[in-house]
Amino acid sequence: GNREALERLDAARPHLVGAGIAADLVPGMDGRIILHAGPPCEWDAMGPAMRAQVARAAVLEGWAPDQGDAAALIAQGAIALEPGDGHGVAATMCGVLSPSMAAWAVHNDATGADAWAPMSDGAGDGLPPGSPSRQLLTRQRLLADRVAPGAAAALGATGPIDLLDMLRTASAMGDEPAATPRAASLLLLSALMPGLASRGLDAVPALAPMVGTGRLAMPLMAAAARAMLQATAGSGRSSLVTAMAGNGTDVGIMLAGLPGAWFTAPAPIADDPRLDPGTSAPDAATWTGDQGLISCAGVAIDARLCLDAGEGPA
């Protein structure tokens, strides 16, 4: 089973093929639904950072006038919450995806598998915490109204972008794809620039500042990993880890031989959390986001080997 899963993973060829509004790209995003990172999680159990992201998304969609009313609607079940995994969506950090948000579209040429990711606002997700809500919503609308159409037009001019080749080049340049992929972000902008110059020039002023954080490419890398790992699902009794993600409350893994089944535990705090100036260890959030997919695709983690060795993957 592991041999079969690895062969499928090695054969994967993910390409960036499009950009647009989530409702137009992602199947099953009709109605009032918000997708979140990590395994399934009830609203009452969701961590505070993820809860804030979900509530902001509801306000963005116009389903509630403020986050308090949004929380009440979600608690009542008037807004559906689902993990992105079931929809082929990878959301990094405290990422969420709602119907009107901007998203990237990825296609695995080897298997035909598709995956999507929220378009980053420069902090690893579409609604980065710590900024005024009004500013966040304005930025998110800018991504949907200007950046996504511009990126789609650019891809129409240049054709699909080979993400595996881009990831390998970025790694050779010293990138940490699941942390701060600055090289990958620069390579992505460089690949899009010819098409942007001819068809999507309006998107450049909004897109260029996002590169400086180094996280423009992170959601895209996670979507590429998801498209690659989808090919391994159902590989005999494979113990290859095909998902490793957190929702702020739980961290979960999924195995190639048991597709769709989450194995969860309380989400830990990183041993060396990256803290903003003025914050301390008690402010650190537990592990949140789907960026673990990048390691699953790049390193090929064998859960059984970890059990036999009595050690977690480094």
N, C-alpha and C positions, 0 to 999 in steps of 0.2 A: 504493500500500500504506500509506503513512504517513497519507494522508487518511482511508482506511478505519479505521485503528487509532485515529486521533484522534477520529473520529466516535463510535466505540464507547466510547472512554474518556470523552468528554463526556457520553454518555448514561447512564453508570453511576450507580446510586443505591444505595450500600451502607447497610444498616441492621443494627444490633445486634438479633438476634432470640432469643438464648438464652445460657444458661450451664449448665455441668454438668461431668461427668467425661469426660475425653478419650475413653475407650473407648466411651462411649455416644454420642458426638457425631461423632468423626472416623472415616471409613471406613478400613479396613485397619490398625487398631490392635489386632488380635487377637494374642495371644501375647506373647513377649518382644521388644518393639521399642521403640526410643527414637529420636525424631526430633530433629534438631539444626538449628541455623541454618546458612545458607550453602550452597555447592555440596557435592557428594559428597566425602567425605574418609575415608580408611582410618584405623583406630584408631591405628596406629603413627605416622602423620603428623599426627594432630590436635594442635592447640596445647594447652598445659598447662591453661589456664583452661577450655577446652571439655571436655577429658578429665575434669577434676574434676567438672564439671557432670553429664556423662554417668554417671560412676561413682556420684555421689550419687543420681541418679535410679534406678539399679539397686538401691541400698540401700533407697530409699523404697518400691520395689515389693516388697521382700522377697526379691529374687532372689539377694542376697548379704548376708552379715552386716556387711561393711565395704567400704571403697573398694578395698582391695588385692585382695580376692577378686572384687569386681565387675570390676576391670580384667583379671584373669585370665580370667574368663568371657567378657568382650567380646573379648579377644585370641583366644580359642579359637573364636569365632563362635557361642557359645551365646546371645548377646544380639545382635539385629540392630540395626545403625545405619543410618539413612536420612535424607537431607535432608528437611526439612519441605515443601519446594516441591512434591514429587511427591504430597503428601497435601493440598495446599491450606492448609498451616499456615505462619504467619509467627511466627518466634521472634526477639525483639529481644535485643540485647546477647549474652550468653553463654547464650541461652535454649535449653532443651530441653523436650520434651514426652514423657511416658511415660503409659501407659494410665490410671493412677489419679489423675493430676494434674487440677486444675481448669482449665477452658478457656472462652473466649468463642466464640460462634458468630455469624458475620456472613453476610448474604445480600444479593446484588446483585439488587434488584427488576427491573432492566432486562433482565438476561440469565439470571437463575436460578442464577448461579454462587454457590458457598458457599466460605467460608474460616473458619479458626479460629486462635486464638492462645492460648498459655499465659496463665493469669491472673497478673498481675504481683504480686510480693510486695513491691513498693515500690522495687526497685532495677533495674527494667527487665526482669527475667526472674523465673522461678519459683523459682530457687535461687541467690540472689545470692552471689557469692564474697566471702570475707573474714570470714564469720561461722562460729561453731561449727556443725558438721554436725548435731548433735542439735537445736539451735535452728532450723536451716533445715528439717529434716524435720518438726518440730512445726508450724512456720508453714505448710508446704505442706499438711499434713493439715487444718489449720484452714481453709485456702482451699477444699479439696475438701469438707469436712464441713459447713461453715457458710456461707461466702461464696457459693460457687457455687449452692447451693440457694436461698439468699436472693435472689440476683440473678435467678435463673430465675423465682422467684415474683413478684418485682417487675415483671419484664417481662411476665409473664402478666396483671398488673393494669393496666399502663400501655400495653402494646403496644410494637412495635419502636421503636427510637430511630434517627433519621436522622443517620448519622455524618458525611455530607458537610456537612450544615448545621452540625453541631457543630464540625467542623474549620474551616470558614470563619469561624465566630464566634470560635473560639479564635485563629485567625491574626490577625483584626482586633484582638484583645486583646493581641497581641504575642507569641504563642506561637511556639516553634520546635518543631514537631511531632516531628521526628526527634532532638531533643536533650532538652529538659526541658519537656514539655507540661503546665505547671501549670494553665493556664486550661482546657484540654481535660479534665483530671482533675476539676476542680471542676464543670465543666459535666456531665460524666458522672454524678458523684455527685448533682448536683441533679436530673438527669433520672430517676435511679433512686429518689430519695428518697420520692416519693409511694407508689410500690409497696412499697418497703422498710418504710415506716411502717405499711402495712396488712397486708402478708403476709410480710415478711422482716426483722422488727425484730431478730432475733438476729444478723443479719449485720452490722449497723451498727457495733458496737464493733470488729469485726475489719477492716471495710472503711475506716472513716474515717481511721485513721492512715496508710493507704497513699496518701492524696491528698496529704499534705504533701510527699512527695518529688517530686511532679510527674510521676511516671512510671506512675501507675495506667493512664493512657489510652494510653501508647505502644504496647503490644502490640496493643491494639484498633485503633489508627490503622493499624498495619502490616497487620493482617488486612483492614481496609477497603480499603487500597491493593491488596492481593493480589486481593481480589474484583473490584475495578475493572479491574485489569490483565489478569486472566484473560480478559476479554472481547475483548482485542486479539489473542490468540493466533491465528496463522494468517492474519493480514491481509496477503495478497499477499506482496510482498518488503519489507515494512516494516522499517526500521532503528530503530524506536522501542524504547528500552530498557525491558523489562518486569520485570526483576529486577536487583538490585545488592546483593550480600550477601557476607558473609565468615564463614568457619568458624574463624578464628584462625590458619589456615595459608595458605589461598587466599582471594582475593576473586574473585567471578565475576559476569558479567552474562549476561542472556538477551535475545534480540530477539523482537519480535512476529512477524516473518516466519520465524523458526526456532524454534518452540516446543519446549521440552524440551532444547535444546542449550546447554550451559554453555560460556562462554569465560572461562578463568581465568588468573590471574597471582598471584605471591606477594603475600600481604596486606601492605599498608603500615602503618606507624604514622602516626597523624594528625600533621599539622604542628603543631597546638596541642592536645596531649592534655590532657584534664581529669583532673587528678591529685588524689587524696585527700591531706589533710595528712599529712606524714611520708614521702611517696613522691617519687621523682624520675623524670626521663625514662627511665632504664634499666628502670624498673619497668613502663613502659607496655606494654600488650598490643597486638598487631596488630589490624587492623580485624576486628571480630567482630559478627555479628548481621544480621538481615533488615530493620533499620529503613531501609535505603536504598530500600526499596519506597515509602516515604512520599514521598520526593523524586521517584521515577519517576512516581508518579501525579499529584503536584502540579505538577511543572515540565515534564514531557514531554521527556525527553532523547533527542535524535537521535544515535545512534552515528556515522552517516555524516557528519553535520555536524561532530562533534568531530574525526573523522579529517581531513576537508577543511580545517578550521581549524587543525589541529595542536595543539589544546588540549583538556584534559579539562573536563567541566562544572564550573562554579564551585559 
